Amino acid sequence: MSHFDQARAEGLCLRYPENLGQHGNMTYDMALGMLTKAYQVSHSVPYQWGWIDRPNEGQTYLIFMPPNSGFPNDGVRYQEADTRYSIPGGNSTKELEITESKYGFIPSNPQIGFPSPDTAAWRVRRRYRLTKGGHPQLVLVHYARGNPAPINPSLAAQPIRSYPLRQVSEPPLYVIGDKVGQKAYPAGAPAHGQQPQMGAGPGGGMGGMGGGVGQIGMQNMLAQQNREMEALERRGGQRQGRGMAPGPGPGGMGGVGAGPIGTGPPAGAQQRQAPRVDDDDSGDEADQISTRSLALTRYKRNHEHMNEVFQYAAFGDPTKRASGVKGAEGPDTKLKTPFSIFDKNDMEGKTAKLELEIASLRAQADDRRTRRERVHGGVAAADVTMEGIAV
């Protein structure tokens, strides 16, 4: 078991560092707005390891849950299985999934002398995530009060976790964006050479991208992003020409999704990856790939379009040859010049006509200027005469 999986088995989870406060009621619109904003800010904010333990009514958390992983232990025992359903997220591009756990209570713990504060199973936990139009691994958790139910006597005194909970010392992690998998050490803390702690040793946890067992979970996420990017590029190539796929080029798919660390999956990981993603027209691949990967794909696609435009503007259509021109390899081998679309004689005739019109306009302007000066001169002389009489 990797350090990352071991931390999750203990009940630790990666939480958004800021306090989201308490909300007596969480509507679908509120959850949709918070998840949309969370996707934007999580690119630059590292998530912190922490516990969710016996939360109060109205408490709200934003956590990161890897694919195919269960919800961490929160110290509450639920007497009913989870129910899951989805609703449209305000428009056709978003879908909000809700997972509800009902009839929860905090059990007593005779070993440490902890009596249960609940006399009925009234606690409800709802988890919200965007399966379309967002990042499905960002989960908004809200604890509310539901209809009370009797507590099963056989479960009333069965603790759901061991206490006391240990002190968390794992450094925060970036969970999405270009820095995904990187650890965020506090100012002045040593980034290397420290004591091997859970998720903080060499190659441990999600941040050990250089090697080791602890990096497998993050490498699987990066491999999934790479497969989705390949599927997106294949569809783009089919729309453009069905057979003219862009070349590897600088910054190609070899390092997509790895971010500034510059380390992709190790050698041989290609054989261990899951089958390639089938092509579909869902249009949601961009919701689960990194910003850097999406920017690279758009750059290569737009570069091909604009390169064709500039090529024609500079050299003309390569399929059209200048007639009657003999080159070193025989007749009709020289491309037309960019000016071949213009007729020189026609342009010279138009130029001469325009020059005559300009000369005529200049003569008319000179004539008007002369008449205006003559009129202004007479007015000035009259003014001088009147001033002399007045004196």
C-alpha positions, 0 to 999 in steps of 0.5 A: 500500500502506498503512503497516499493510500495509507493516509486515506485508509486512516481517514485523512483527506485532502481538504481546501484550506479555507473554512467554508463556514456553516450553511443550514441549507445547501441548494443545488444552485449554491452547490453548483456555484461553489463547485464552479468557483472551486475549479477555478481557484484550485489550480493555484491553491494547494489542498491540505491533509486533514481529518473530517471528524464528527462534524456539526450540523451545517458544516461544509467541506471541499475535498479532493477524492481520487477516482474509484475511492470511497469517502473518508471516515468522518466519525459518523455511523450511517444506518442506511446505504448511500443513494445517488442521483444526478440533475442538470447543472443549469445548462446542457454542459453541466451535470451535478451528482448528489450522493446522500447518506442518511440516518447517521449518528455519532456512536459512543466510545466506552474505551475513552469514556465518550458518550454519544451526543445523539439520541436519534439518527438525524445526521445527513451527509450530502456530497456534490460533484460535477460529473460534466462541466467541472472537475469530478474529483472535487467534491463538496460535502455538506452535513445537515439535519434530516428526519430522525430515526431510532438508533440501532442498539447494537451499533450505539456503542460501536466506535467507527474509528480509533481515538485519539487522532494523530497529528497531521504532518504531511505537506499540502499538495496541488491537486489539479492544474499545471502543478498537480502532484507538487508539494507546497512546503511552508516558508523556511521548511526543508523540501529535501532531506527531512525525516521520512514521514507518510507521504513526505519521504523520497518518492512518497505520496502524490508529490514524489513524482520522481519515483517510488511506489507512492507516486502510482496514484498520481501517475495513473491520473496523469496517464488518464489525462494523456489518454483523453488528450490523445482522443481529443487530438484524434478527433481534431485530426479527423475533422481537419483532414482524416489522415493529416495528424500533427507531428510530435513537435516541441512540447508534444505529448511526451510531457503533457500533464506533467507540469513544471516537474517535467517527469511523466510516467516511468519507462514501461508504464505505457504497457500498464495503462488502461485501453485507449479511450474510445472516440465519442462526441461528448465534448467534455474531455477539456473538463478533465485535462490540465490547462497546459495540455489543452493550451498545447493542443489548441496551439498546434491546431491553430498553428496549422490553420494559420500556417496555411493562410500565411503560406497562400498569402506569401507564395500563392496557390502551389497548384497554380503554376506560372504559364510559359515560364521555363525553369531548370527542371523544365517548363511550368516549374516556377510558382506564381509571384504574389503580384501575379493577380494584378495586371501592370498595364491596367494599374498604370492606366488607373494611376495616370487617370488618378494623377489627372484628377489630383491635378484638376482638384489642386487647380480648383483648390488654388483658384478658391484660395486666391478668391478667398484671399482677395475678398479678405484683403478688401475687408481689411482695407475697409476696416483700416479706413473706418478706424481712421475716420473714427479717430 
